[in-house]
């Protein structure tokens, strides 16, 4: 059976897996991203993860990265997501210097999560779905069984985290103001809480204090309304078979999931026909999807 390496490059950590043709993870490796050390440090850490997983018979490497990704070149374009100094990096070029004989494929991180879900997860039996990932940032992917991932003319398609949710709102790392990412990512809930209470608290703490702390409830209710509005827009633009929600914020879903679905059902002009589903692969989606890209392209 063929084996490949799948890498999930995130703003905080790099997760790698040695993965077979059926999507089984045979071995794992992890490093902090080290983005404060700049591009060279991040590349060094990725290489260490690959080194740890590399063995006889590995036929390809796939990597999911934040940012606008030119998949043909394997390069990050002018927006590098939540890794500072990442824009412009030719990831494939840099990795190929070290791993010369192995084909390397680079894709946007939300797109690899969608590929994982379409292969083995919540999207397995769907002909079309939109994936949104609520994590450090907010990623988006547009998938149809017929055409696969929609990349857009300039490899900047499906950047659903940068749809404007609040005109002239919070400043976004992308240069715009009021992007959905600023209201729906894990950090956004922390921002809501800070605005309401004047105190800093970790996202998980805010979620676990929903019943106990009035300000936590308010911060989360704001998030629930914002996510509901956002889902209605997505449904109206694409009319997909489903919207699959993934990313770290999903781990706290017992607090908000039913309330968001309720908001969506009550406020969408035609909520039926598009199911809202939780992703089935959370922490492993990036590496499995990245592995699938390598498997499909070698
Ligand atoms: Zn933005």
Boltz pocket constraint, residues with backbone or C-beta under 6 A from the ligand:
constraints:
  - pocket:
      binder: B
      contacts: [[A, 161], [A, 162], [A, 172], [A, 173], [A, 174], [A, 175], [A, 176], [A, 179], [A, 181]]
      max_distance: 6.0
